[in-house]
């Protein structure tokens, strides 16, 4: 993302190149003139903010992956989509964020060469597409579960979810290739044609109109349209749930050991809203750059502000999902606690509401395997019999 600020800097000063060149008395001055400051003046505050996001995001998403992998009854189709989101977030935090922090410290030269430039661009593009496709697919699964529960019981399986996730990631990689192909290493030269040492940057090497078209098309296909579809789906789900007040009463009457449809849908709705808010600045940043024809100082200042905000929200989106699960799902909280503090699973069965018969426990497990995956979005604890339906209803 740092290469974009280089472009705005270059476009802003291009008209003054001949007049200013006479005042540049060193290689460092010339590089600053061509590529902007080597170190961002916001490096320290941004590094502190990114460090907090990094710790929260890595720990949270690692716990999400761990609780899904560790407990057999947590390996549900919907949880597989959440697992895919967690993997996507971990890739961004572990590989993308450190590289961007380094570029804020030293914007040039780019040390990883052409291959590293391609991989960096491909990583951000792939994760961007995989995340929105996973959220969209999860919303479709939720819609089917609420409006067509019988169809969901038959169609929603773990094998089908795994195939879908694999297809989503392959599709994301394919759509990441065009933008990746527009990038490469650019070396600056002195007026006499000799190379400027230490000037390598990873940036767009193809004509800008090609990059601009790719950005505009991908933003439409992988943000605007999916968010529109998701909005319609949740609106329809809201209408259905609002007119189906008897559903939760029925579930509580049979003491089903899973959260109500309303509670699960509420959690996923919050997940989608936060996702849309966090990713909006990222796409605004790219579209802003792609539509500017002639840069002026006010436009450059506005763009630089959007660029900083978009970077924070881009990485913040990778840390929010585990927090949402923990706040809105008691089952997730218990699952996290069972991993963080093993003694919790020994304390849970002592709760007086946990004394249910073995026959009911078997019924719940069988019902769990039959019901659609979205009903199991909130993850259970280590022992299913340690949670009562009343606890789940109030906890969610």
C-alpha positions in Angstrom: 0.0 0.0 0.0 3.0 2.3 0.5 3.7 2.6 -3.2 0.5 4.6 -3.7 1.9 7.5 -1.6 5.0 7.4 -3.8 2.8 8.0 -6.8 1.0 10.9 -5.2 4.3 12.5 -4.2 5.7 12.1 -7.7 2.6 13.5 -9.4 2.4 16.4 -7.0 6.0 17.5 -7.8 6.3 16.5 -11.4 5.6 20.0 -12.7 8.4 21.5 -10.6 11.1 18.9 -11.5 13.3 21.1 -13.6 13.1 24.1 -11.3 14.0 22.1 -8.2 16.6 19.8 -9.7 19.3 22.6 -9.3 18.8 22.6 -5.5 19.3 18.9 -5.1 22.9 18.4 -4.0 22.9 14.7 -2.9 21.7 11.3 -3.8 19.4 11.3 -0.7 17.9 14.6 -1.7 17.2 13.4 -5.2 15.6 10.2 -3.9 13.4 12.2 -1.5 12.4 14.4 -4.4 11.5 11.4 -6.6 10.0 9.0 -4.1 9.1 11.0 -1.1 10.6 10.8 2.4 12.4 7.6 3.1 10.7 7.3 6.5 7.1 8.2 7.2 6.6 11.0 9.8 3.8 8.8 11.2 6.0 5.8 11.7 6.0 5.8 15.5 2.3 6.3 16.2 1.4 3.9 13.4 3.8 1.3 14.6 2.3 1.5 18.1 -1.3 1.1 16.7 -0.2 -1.7 14.4 1.5 -3.5 17.3 -1.7 -3.6 19.4 -3.7 -4.8 16.4 -1.1 -7.4 15.6 -1.1 -8.9 19.2 -4.9 -8.9 19.5 -5.4 -10.2 15.9 -2.8 -13.0 16.0 -3.9 -14.3 19.5 -7.6 -14.1 18.7 -7.5 -15.7 15.3 -5.1 -18.4 16.5 -7.6 -19.2 19.3 -10.4 -19.4 16.7 -8.5 -21.9 14.6 -7.4 -23.9 17.7 -10.9 -24.3 19.2 -12.3 -25.4 15.8 -9.5 -27.9 15.2 -9.3 -29.2 18.8 -12.9 -30.1 19.4 -14.6 -32.5 17.1 -18.1 -31.1 17.7 -16.9 -27.7 16.6 -16.1 -28.8 13.1 -19.3 -27.7 11.6 -19.7 -26.3 8.0 -20.3 -22.7 9.2 -17.3 -22.9 11.5 -15.2 -23.9 8.5 -16.1 -20.6 6.9 -15.1 -18.8 10.1 -11.9 -20.8 10.1 -11.2 -19.7 6.5 -11.7 -16.0 7.6 -9.3 -16.6 10.6 -6.6 -18.0 8.3 -7.0 -15.1 5.9 -6.6 -12.7 8.8 -3.5 -14.5 10.1 -1.9 -14.3 6.7 -2.4 -10.5 6.6 -1.1 -10.0 10.1 1.9 -12.3 10.0 3.1 -11.5 6.5 1.5 -8.3 5.3 1.7 -6.1 8.4 5.4 -6.5 9.2 6.3 -5.7 5.6 4.2 -2.5 5.7 5.7 -1.4 9.0 9.2 -1.9 7.6 8.2 0.2 4.5 7.0 3.0 6.8 10.5 2.8 8.4 12.3 2.6 5.1 10.2 3.2 2.1 13.1 2.4 -0.3 14.9 0.4 -1.4 12.6 -2.6 -1.6 14.7 -5.5 -0.5 12.8 -8.6 -1.6 13.3 -8.2 -5.4 10.7 -8.8 -8.2 9.5 -12.2 -6.7 8.9 -10.6 -3.3 7.1 -7.7 -5.0 4.8 -10.2 -6.8 4.2 -12.2 -3.7 3.4 -9.1 -1.6 0.8 -7.8 -4.1 -0.7 -11.3 -4.6 -1.0 -11.8 -0.9 -3.0 -8.6 -0.3 -5.2 -9.1 -3.4 -5.9 -12.8 -2.6 -6.7 -12.2 1.1 -9.0 -9.3 0.1 -11.0 -11.4 -2.3 -11.0 -14.6 -0.1 -12.4 -12.6 2.9 -15.3 -11.0 1.0 -16.2 -14.3 -0.7 -16.1 -16.1 2.6 -18.4 -13.5 4.2 -20.8 -13.6 1.3 -21.0 -17.4 1.2 -21.5 -17.4 5.0 -24.4 -15.0 4.5 -26.0 -17.1 1.8 -25.7 -20.2 4.1 -27.4 -18.2 6.9 -30.1 -17.1 4.5 -30.8 -20.7 3.4 -30.9 -21.8 7.1 -33.4 -19.2 8.1 -35.7 -19.2 5.1 -35.3 -22.8 3.9 -34.3 -24.8 6.9 -35.3 -28.2 5.4 -33.1 -27.6 2.3 -30.2 -26.5 4.6 -30.4 -29.7 6.6 -29.8 -31.8 3.5 -27.4 -29.5 1.6 -25.1 -28.1 4.3 -22.4 -30.6 5.0 -18.8 -30.3 6.1 -17.5 -31.9 2.9 -19.5 -29.4 0.8 -18.2 -26.5 2.9 -14.6 -27.6 2.4 -15.1 -27.8 -1.4 -16.7 -24.4 -1.4 -13.8 -22.9 0.6 -11.2 -24.4 -1.6 -13.0 -23.0 -4.7 -13.2 -19.6 -3.1 -9.5 -19.5 -2.4 -8.6 -20.7 -5.9 -11.0 -18.1 -7.4 -9.3 -15.4 -5.2 -5.8 -16.4 -6.4 -7.0 -16.2 -10.1 -8.5 -12.8 -9.7 -5.4 -11.6 -7.9 -3.2 -12.3 -10.9 -4.2 -9.3 -13.1 -3.2 -6.7 -10.4 -0.1 -8.7 -9.5 1.0 -8.6 -13.1 0.9 -4.8 -13.2 3.5 -4.5 -10.4 7.2 -4.8 -10.5 10.5 -3.2 -9.4 11.2 0.4 -10.5 14.7 1.8 -10.4 15.3 5.6 -10.5 17.9 7.3 -12.6 19.9 10.5 -12.5 19.4 13.0 -15.3 22.5 11.6 -17.0 20.9 8.1 -17.2 22.9 6.4 -14.4 21.0 4.4 -11.8 20.3 6.0 -8.4 21.7 3.6 -5.8 19.1 2.3 -3.3 16.1 3.5 -5.3 14.3 0.2 -5.9 10.6 0.4 -5.2 7.7 -2.1 -5.6 5.1 -0.3 -7.6 3.0 -0.3 -10.8 5.1 -0.8 -13.9 2.3 -1.1 -16.4 0.4 1.9 -17.8 -1.7 3.4 -15.1 -5.0 3.1 -17.0 -4.6 -0.7 -16.8 -4.2 -0.6 -13.1 -7.0 1.8 -12.7 -9.4 -0.4 -14.6 -8.4 -3.4 -12.6 -9.0 -1.6 -9.3 -12.4 -0.3 -10.4 -13.6 -3.6 -11.6 -12.4 -5.6 -8.6 -13.9 -3.1 -6.2 -17.2 -3.5 -7.9 -17.1 -7.3 -8.1 -15.5 -7.9 -4.7 -17.0 -5.2 -2.5 -19.9 -3.2 -3.9 -21.9 -6.1 -5.4 -21.3 -8.5 -2.5 -22.3 -5.9 0.1 -25.4 -5.2 -1.9 -26.3 -8.9 -2.0 -25.6 -9.4 1.7 -27.7 -6.4 2.6 -30.7 -7.8 0.8 -30.2 -11.2 2.3 -30.1 -9.9 5.9 -33.1 -7.7 5.2 -35.1 -10.7 4.1 -33.8 -12.7 7.1 -34.9 -9.9 9.4 -38.4 -9.9 8.0 -38.6 -13.7 8.4 -37.3 -13.7 12.0 -39.5 -10.7 13.0 -42.6 -12.6 11.8 -41.5 -15.9 13.4 -41.7 -15.2 17.1 -42.7 -18.8 17.9 -39.4 -20.2 16.7 -37.4 -19.4 19.8 -40.2 -20.6 22.1 -40.2 -23.9 20.3 -36.5 -24.4 20.6 -36.5 -23.5 24.3 -39.4 -25.9 24.9 -37.4 -28.9 23.6 -34.2 -27.6 25.5 -32.1 -27.8 22.3 -28.5 -27.4 23.1 -27.7 -24.7 20.5 -28.4 -20.9 20.2 -31.6 -19.6 18.6 -31.7 -18.6 14.9 -32.2 -15.0 16.0 -29.1 -15.0 18.1 -26.8 -16.6 15.5 -28.1 -14.3 12.8 -27.5 -11.3 15.1 -23.9 -12.3 15.6 -23.2 -12.8 11.9 -25.0 -9.6 11.1 -22.7 -7.7 13.4 -19.8 -9.5 11.8 -20.8 -8.3 8.3 -21.4 -4.7 9.5 -18.0 -4.5 11.0 -16.4 -6.1 8.0 -18.1 -3.6 5.6 -17.0 -0.6 7.8 -13.4 -1.8 8.0 -13.0 -2.6 4.3 -14.7 0.5 3.0 -11.7 2.9 3.5 -9.5 0.3 1.7 -11.6 0.4 -1.4 -12.2 4.2 -1.2 -8.4 4.6 -1.1 -7.9 2.6 -4.2 -10.8 4.1 -6.1 -9.7 7.6 -5.1 -6.3 7.1 -6.6 -7.7 5.4 -9.8 -10.1 8.3 -10.6 -7.7 11.2 -10.0 -6.4 12.5 -13.4 -4.4 15.5 -12.3 -3.0 15.8 -8.8 -3.1 19.0 -6.8 -1.8 19.7 -3.3 -5.3 19.5 -1.7 -6.0 16.2 -3.5 -2.7 14.8 -2.4 -3.3 15.8 1.3 -6.8 14.2 1.2 -5.4 11.1 -0.4 -2.6 10.7 2.2 -5.2 11.0 5.0 -7.4 8.4 3.5 -4.4 6.2 2.9 -3.5 6.3 6.6 -7.0 5.6 7.8 -7.5 2.8 5.3 -4.3 1.1 6.5 -5.5 1.1 10.1 -9.0 -0.2 9.3 -7.6 -2.8 6.8 -5.6 -4.4 9.6 -8.2 -3.7 12.3 -10.6 -5.9 10.3 -8.3 -8.8 10.9 -8.5 -8.4 14.7 -12.2 -7.8 15.2 -13.8 -11.2 14.4 -12.6 -13.0 17.5 -13.7 -10.1 19.6 -17.2 -10.3 18.1 -17.4 -14.0 18.7 -16.4 -13.5 22.3 -18.9 -10.7 23.0 -21.9 -12.2 21.3 -21.5 -15.9 21.7 -21.4 -17.6 25.1 -20.3 -20.8 23.4 -17.3 -19.1 21.9 -16.4 -17.6 25.3 -16.5 -21.1 26.9 -14.5 -22.6 24.0 -11.8 -19.9 24.3 -11.7 -20.4 28.1 -11.4 -24.2 27.7 -8.3 -23.6 25.5 -6.8 -20.8 27.5 -7.5 -22.3 30.9 -7.9 -26.1 30.9 -9.3 -26.0 34.5 -12.4 -24.4 33.1 -13.6 -27.6 31.6 -13.3 -29.3 34.9 -15.3 -26.6 36.6 -18.1 -26.5 34.0 -19.9 -29.8 34.8 -20.3 -28.7 38.5 -23.0 -26.2 37.4 -26.4 -27.3 38.6 -28.0 -26.8 35.2 -25.7 -29.3 33.6 -27.5 -32.4 34.9 -29.2 -33.7 31.8 -29.8 -37.3 31.0 -27.5 -39.3 28.7 -30.4 -40.0 26.4 -31.0 -36.3 25.9 -27.3 -35.8 25.4 -27.3 -38.4 22.6 -30.4 -36.7 21.1 -28.6 -33.3 21.0 -25.5 -34.8 19.3 -27.6 -36.5 16.7 -29.7 -33.3 16.2 -26.5 -31.4 15.9 -25.3 -33.5 13.0 -28.6 -33.1 11.1 -29.3 -29.4 11.5 -27.8 -26.9 9.2 -24.4 -25.6 9.9 -25.5 -22.0 10.7 -27.3 -23.3 13.8 -23.9 -24.2 15.1 -22.0 -21.0 14.4 -21.5 -20.3 18.1 -19.0 -22.9 19.2 -19.7 -25.3 22.0 -17.4 -25.9 24.9 -15.4 -29.0 25.6 -18.4 -30.8 27.1 -21.7 -30.3 25.4 -23.6 -31.4 28.5 -22.1 -28.5 30.5 -24.2 -25.9 28.8 -27.9 -25.4 29.2 -30.2 -23.9 26.5 -31.3 -21.2 28.9 -27.6 -20.2 29.3 -27.2 -20.0 25.6 -30.3 -17.9 25.0 -29.2 -15.4 27.6 -25.6 -15.5 26.7 -26.1 -14.8 23.0 
